[in-house]
Amino acid sequence: MYTSSLFALAASLGSVSAVYKGFNYGSTFTNNAPKVQSDFQYEFGNASALVGTSGFTSARLYTMIQAGTTNTPIEAIPAAIDTQTTLLLGLWASAGQSDFNNELAALSSAISQYGSSFASLVAGISVGSEDLYRISPTGIENMSGAGADPDVVANFISQVRSAIANTALSSVPVGHVDTWTAWVNSSNDAVINACDFIGMDAYPYYQTTMANSIDNGNATFWDAYDATQGAVSGKPVWITETGWPVSGPMENQAQASITNAQRYWDEAGCAAFGKINTWWFTLQDAAPDTPSPSFGIVGSTLSTQPIYNLTCPAGTNGASDQSSSGSSSASATGTATAVSGSGGSSAPVATNTQPGPESSPASSASASAPGVGSGSGSSAPAGSAPAPSDPAPTSSSGSSSGSGSGPGSGSGASAAPTTTIVGSSAGGAAPAPSSSSATSALPACPTDLNGPYEYPHLIVPIDSTQPDTALGTSYNGTVSSTVSSLFNFDIPSSDAGKTCSLTFLLPEASQLRTSNYEISGSGGIQLSILTTAAATSTTYSNSPAAQQVVGSVDNLQPGGAYHISSDSCPAGTTVGFEMKATGSLSLNYFQDNDLPGIGLYVTVC
């Protein structure tokens, strides 16, 4: 089935001498530190010289904005010019018009600043990334973060066309990247019609509603590609994300391992390289922390030596392509006959389809890990793997100031003891509180996200039934009779002299646009400060000790905004907290700062 479509594709591309191949690159490292020009240059250089490959000289970006700035062009651009790396540009499209205006400003500035040396390297412009998936029932069920409606994405594409008109980028194709399940949904046809190209993300590893072992990985991927082609009216389909994790949990029948990652590269990747524009996920996603799952083909130390053999088997497209440069301004169009139908296709529905920066675990990123880092009232692109976000894919501006409108403190708030919030330098012991029952005369900060706040840079669940298993980073806060969640907050030096309040938000489900939660039983939550910060390797057995209970909510109810504790901000430190369930409460929620917000925050005043 997938073989015949590949042969058709190969025939249709006979006149194309070379196509793009490369990797996805987030704007920050997994600790949310911004990447700068030298970092991108190092990544691009290692990618182009990977042992066993040649021609991986293209980079897909998720945002035009340099992390930590409002609308300064991303420093990946001068790095690409210096290394002659081609670029699939990205503009983040899930944070509203105001933030998109900053993306447009950065794009216009890049054109003016770098001119033809930049324009000659641009393969295309992607307006948004998985925005349609994140508002789909599957995306909402998986609590994937903020998205955008089809008419919004189509309008943003039109705005980009206006911005590049009569510039050096005027002839560059403009499109959108989304999951294959979004493209086969006919309700998204307005976006298809607006695109010059279709960027498809597909991950058989996550397709848990069907047989998804590595034995089926290759066929499942090409079924998704065929279904996408059948739904997009002949538009060229580019592979913008796919890969298989080298480590991580089982997803139905899919096992994350180095052996399986290599097999998926050999079968799915090598069939596409040199025939279809392809950006693999990913070169490295373990810098400095390793997410779960992890898709990087190099480990925590960036080098040209991959962790598995990247030499394509003889007879595959990738094998013949390894002797070519693999980079040019040519774009693959592709006209393969789809095996699965269009629109109302009977193609299997995936429960999740990608781990990119905009939707990766909290330490990442999806570019944009919602609920990770300092808040700005909306989520945007982040880390190099994942989002949370890679990840999420997560304002990469680094601002701690919240914006936007939303409900205030809500109803059902429960008073809690007020205790000194103490911090620890990363990995170090926290100073002991002045008293085990210390209280502060400082007033509590608002229990909403309409002002400045900090959100967790790391969320790690631990499970007493799996005491020695490191469950890794998570987008979700989860508590039950056996599971608790650890949260790290990096309190910036700029918060010195201010008041910090630990706050828990649980709005009514009807108030949430981009998140979701499951709650059962009766009871509440208890928050304790830890002796040290948590790590991605933390398990139930090696979890930092709880130093002191700082507060609790006895009867947690939807619609509540709960003040836990307040004191002077421990500026310049990392603070770790453990959240446990009390009574018979079971709660699983997607930490999301899209107003009114849900989850654990430190509000600042």
JOKA-V551889 format. One record per run of one state. SS is the DSSP state (2 for helix, 1 for strand, 0 for the rest). FROM is the first residue (numbers start at 1). TO is the last residue. Records with the same first field share a line. If there is no record, write none. Layout:
SS=FROM-TO / FROM-TO
This chain:
0=1-1 / 13-20 / 26-27 / 29-33 / 35-36 / 49-57 / 62-64 / 66-72 / 74-75 / 84-85 / 92-95 / 120-121 / 130-130 / 135-136 / 142-149 / 165-173 / 184-185 / 195-196 / 202-203 / 207-213 / 232-235 / 242-246 / 248-250 / 252-253 / 255-257 / 273-277 / 281-293 / 295-316 / 322-372 / 375-387 / 389-390 / 392-409 / 411-423 / 425-452 / 456-457 / 467-472 / 474-475 / 480-482 / 492-492 / 496-498 / 507-508 / 512-516 / 521-522 / 531-545 / 554-559 / 569-572 / 584-585 / 591-591 / 593-597 / 605-605
2=2-12 / 37-48 / 76-83 / 96-119 / 131-134 / 137-141 / 150-164 / 180-183 / 186-194 / 204-206 / 214-231 / 258-272 / 317-321 / 464-466 / 493-495 / 509-511
1=21-25 / 28-28 / 34-34 / 58-61 / 65-65 / 73-73 / 86-91 / 122-129 / 174-179 / 197-201 / 236-241 / 247-247 / 251-251 / 254-254 / 278-280 / 294-294 / 373-374 / 388-388 / 391-391 / 410-410 / 424-424 / 453-455 / 458-463 / 473-473 / 476-479 / 483-491 / 499-506 / 517-520 / 523-530 / 546-553 / 560-568 / 573-583 / 586-590 / 592-592 / 598-604
